[in-house]
Amino acid sequence: MISRKSKPVDYYVRLVYSNSFTRESMEIYRQKARDAEEFVCIEQDQLPAGQHMIEFLSATNRTLPGIVAEMKRSFGFVLDNTFDHHLVPVYIEKLFDLCLEVRKIHPWWAASLPLGQLWKNINDYSFYSIHPSPYLIETYDEVDRLLNEETCWRTVVDSLQSVISRLDAYIHCLKSFEDALTFCLDKSTLEPLSGLSTLQRAFVFQSFFDDLLLNSSNVKLTLHLQETGSSPLGTTVTRTHLHGSDESYLQATENKNMDFNSIFYGSQAIGEIRDLVSMVEGKKVEMGVSIILQSPDDIYMVCSYSFFRLLCSNVRIKRCRNCGEYFVPLNRSDEQYCCRMQKNGKRCRDLDYSDKIDTDKLLSIYRTAYKTHNARKQRTKKNNINAEEKFKSWIVFAKQLLEHAKAGELSIEEYSELIRK
């Protein structure tokens, strides 16, 4: 039964965009314990702006339709067999497990699909659906039990129907987003579109294919100051810091702001201002946009914002030559490989480097010679204090040889023989 399952922990995701919108950082926070108010950052990575959205769309459009189809089948059985107290709880448990599967698709779903209330509703129904109830044996009243069961049943059905309807709607809107990426940002598709800018393509797509594209609810963004290069991994924050306070903006401002006049014009002004300055002095700080994902509506908002910025930046996406998925070039527009991690533990970008090494005979010879000389240095450095310096001198010599060979001044045979010395 669901009542035997532990309540799922909550997650939050924070996306931080650089001021230039060339990169974005995704931070994943996990609840320290069930019902705890503190969250700890368990993962953080930085990718080209828009890449997290592309990976979310790819994973969701590949996996979500099958899960939702199974949800609909199980939910149909629950509706058709309301009073089957043996099988209905089993199917309700299956529906809850499918909700957990959705959260596993991508961190955005883990953060935007909280299941605490659904878990509670199902447990309440399980409590009253047992007949006779072992928990009410001393004060047993069948009429009360049936009334409570009916109330809890309706709450569970409404909750599940809301989740399934929301996910079903996302299947269509996120598929449209992926289509928009191909239509607007992939310059290799549809020759007639080659003369249009990304914004012109977006206008065509919105006009003829999806008039709701980017028409999400008002985007509420906050400016985020963070120390450049700092990592939040392992840091702990409270729920109110991530979720936001229930206070209105005016109340929060009135209660928490320091008094400017007393700080700036007071008798101790110089000392107090120096204390404030010391907090940021010598640190590299950048202004960016920070968005918290905490509900399903936020997913569409983040996709809209990311797509909008990609359009305005005139970014062109490409398909990785290794995995075939879309990616945003990170450093150069002619990049052919993405930075996704593959099953062999290597990133596609690492495979790009390996391919270049293997296809370039000169670099292959250089790599072999480098390994040989480095191994020789390691073997002799205990007895030869100059081993490290000799190895560094050889590196300079080897690089000079490589440049001469690349310029055609040395044949491959001559280069191979000289670099081994």
Secondary structure, DSSP 8 states (H G I E B T S, - for coil): -GGGS-----EEEEEEE-TTSSEEEEEEEEESSTT-SEEEEEEEEEEETTHHHHHHHHHHHHHHHHHHHHHHHHHHHHHHTTT-TTTHHHHHHHHHHHHHHHHHH-HHHHHH---HHHHHHHHHHHHHHSSS-TTSSTT--HHHHHHHHHHHHHHHHHHHHHHHHHHHHHHHHHHHHHHHHHHHHBTTS-GGGTTS-HHHHHHHHHHHT-TTTT--S----EEEEEETT---TT-EEEHHHHH--SS-HHHHHHHHS--HHHHHSSTTHHHHHHHHHHTTTT--EEEEEEEEE-SHHHHHHHHHHHHHHHHHTT--BEE-TTT--EE--SS-TT------B-TTS-BHHHHHHHHHHHH-HHHHHHHHHHHHHHHHHHHHTTT-TTHHHHHHHHHHHHHHHHHHHHTTSS-HHHHHHHHT-
